[in-house]
Amino acid sequence: PEKAGVVEPPEERIHTNHRYARMQGLVAEKRPVSGKDLQIYLADHEEYPNSVCQHVDPAEPESESYVTVASIVIDLSAQVMHIAHGQPCQSKYYPIFLKAGV
């Protein structure tokens, strides 16, 4: 964006900043963190409407509404990617194996 001359004021990313801080807190609570843990964290609704799993906020104009449309957790060691189509609180994660022959 900067190379194209686009400048976003920090307040434009209020949802992202809240979600990032919440994920940092969740991940810091438990070590090691499993892929299943991440799936649960990505479905988190704490601090709605600025929750990790985003839903329509009726207080915002429709043109400024954000929702989570997909969720992906990748396990590099196992070489498997888990994908949820739609909001992770309402969707099942499906594995996609990255290793040939699996």
N, C-alpha and C positions, 0 to 999 in steps of 0.2 A: 504493500500500500504506500509506503513512504516514497519509493521510487516513482510511483505514479502521481505523487503529489497529494495523496489522500491522507488526511490527518484526522484520527479519531480521538476526541476528548476522552479521558479515562472514565467519566461518568456514563459514557455510552456502553461500557462493558460491565455495568453493575451486576447483571446476572452471572456473567462469567467469573467475576471476582469472588462473588459469594460461593459459587459452585466449586471453584478451585480451592478456596479456603476450607470448605467443608470436606472435600476429598482429602486434602492434606491432613486434616484432623482425624478422619476415619482411618487412614492408612497408618498414621502414627500410633494409634491405639493398640495395634496388634502386629506382631512380627513373628514369623514371616507371614506375609499376606498371600493367600491362595487365590487362584482364579475364581473360585466360588465366592470368596470374600468380596472380590472386586465386582462381581455380578450383583451381589447384595448391596454394596455401596452405591453402585450406579442406579439402583432403584430407590435410593433414599429420598424421603420427602421432608426431612427436617428443614426448617426455615422457609417453607413455602410462602410466597411464590418464587423465591430464589433458591429452590431446592436443586439438588443434583439432577434428579429426574424431573424434567420440566413439563408442566401442564399449562394450559391456557389460563392466564390471569385475567379474570373478568374486569378487573380494575384498569387494565391497559387497553388502549385503542387496538382494534384488530390488526392494524398495520404495524404495530410495534410488539405483537405477541410472539413469544418464542415457545416452542415445544421440542422435546426430545423425539427424534424420528427414528433413531437406531442406536444400538450400543454394541461395541466390539471389545472383547478381551482376548489378547493374544498370549499364549504360553510358548515362549521361544524355546524352552528346553524340550517340551513335548512336541513342538512344531504343530500346534493345533490352534485354530482361531475359533472363538465362540461368538456368534452373531445373533443379536435379537433385532428383529425387524419391528420397529415401533418402540414405544416407551418400555423400558426394561421392567417396570413394575407390572406390566400387563402382557409381556411377551416372553416366550420361551427362547432360551439360547440354543442355537443349533451349531454343532461342531463342523468345521471345515478343516480337514487334515492337510497339512502343508508338505508332509513327507510323501514321496512317490511310493506307490504300492500299499498305502494304508487304507 
